[in-house]
Amino acid sequence: MQNPNVVWASWVTVRVHSDDIRTFASPREALEILQGEWPGPGGPHHRSAINACRGALDKTTPLAIAREAFLTACSEAGMACAVRAASPLPCRIHHSPLL
């Protein structure tokens, strides 16, 4: 049974495109980009990240493993990414010159 409310202890900020920086707080949010608007066809790390995020939602994969798989897939796709402490207020999409 999937739990869509699980969140990562540390969030992932990704430069999806040159002017599009997003913060992902959960495996569910990561799956949205992995399955919907991923740049390019995706490689082996992309497929692993999809499986890991699905597993995290099903509680069969640890959240930290799913987050690391997502980070690796982002790197494989050439997207700059960083891990940051979770914020008390959701910040899903923002623009920042830092990434």
C-alpha positions in Angstrom: 0.0 0.0 0.0 1.5 3.3 -1.0 1.9 6.2 1.4 2.0 9.4 -0.6 2.7 11.5 2.5 6.2 10.4 3.2 8.9 13.1 2.9 12.6 13.1 2.9 14.6 14.4 5.9 16.7 16.4 3.5 15.2 17.8 0.3 16.7 17.8 -3.1 17.1 21.0 -5.2 17.6 20.4 -8.9 18.3 22.7 -11.8 15.9 21.1 -14.3 16.5 23.7 -17.0 18.7 26.9 -17.0 15.8 29.0 -15.6 13.9 26.2 -13.7 15.1 25.3 -10.2 12.9 23.0 -8.2 12.9 21.5 -4.7 11.7 18.0 -4.2 10.6 17.0 -0.7 9.4 13.4 -1.3 9.6 10.3 -3.5 6.1 11.2 -4.9 7.4 14.6 -6.1 10.5 13.0 -7.6 8.3 10.4 -9.4 6.4 13.3 -11.0 9.5 14.5 -12.9 11.0 11.1 -13.3 7.9 9.8 -15.1 6.6 13.0 -16.7 9.1 15.6 -17.8 12.5 14.0 -17.6 15.0 15.5 -20.0 15.9 12.9 -22.6 15.2 9.1 -22.7 16.7 8.3 -19.3 19.4 5.9 -18.5 19.9 3.0 -16.1 20.0 5.4 -13.0 16.8 6.9 -14.2 15.1 3.5 -14.1 16.6 2.7 -10.7 15.3 6.0 -9.3 11.8 5.3 -10.5 11.9 1.8 -8.8 13.4 3.2 -5.6 10.9 6.0 -5.3 8.0 3.6 -5.9 9.6 1.3 -3.3 9.8 4.2 -0.8 6.1 4.9 -1.3 5.3 1.2 -0.8 7.6 1.2 2.3 9.9 -1.5 0.7 12.8 0.9 0.1 14.3 3.2 2.7 13.7 6.9 2.0 17.4 7.7 2.0 18.0 5.1 -0.7 15.2 6.6 -2.9 16.7 10.1 -2.4 20.2 9.0 -3.3 18.8 7.1 -6.4 17.0 10.3 -7.5 20.2 12.4 -7.0 22.2 9.9 -9.0 19.6 10.0 -11.8 19.7 13.8 -11.9 23.5 13.7 -12.1 23.3 11.1 -14.9 21.0 13.5 -16.8 23.4 16.4 -16.4 21.2 18.3 -14.0 22.9 20.2 -11.1 21.5 19.1 -7.8 22.0 19.6 -4.1 20.7 18.3 -0.8 19.4 20.8 1.7 17.7 20.6 5.1 13.9 20.3 5.0 12.1 23.6 5.3 9.1 24.1 7.7 7.3 25.8 4.8 7.2 24.0 1.4 9.2 25.7 -1.4 8.4 23.6 -4.4 9.5 25.9 -7.2 11.9 28.8 -6.9 14.4 30.7 -8.9 17.9 31.0 -7.5 21.3 31.9 -9.0 22.9 29.5 -6.6 22.6 26.4 -8.7 
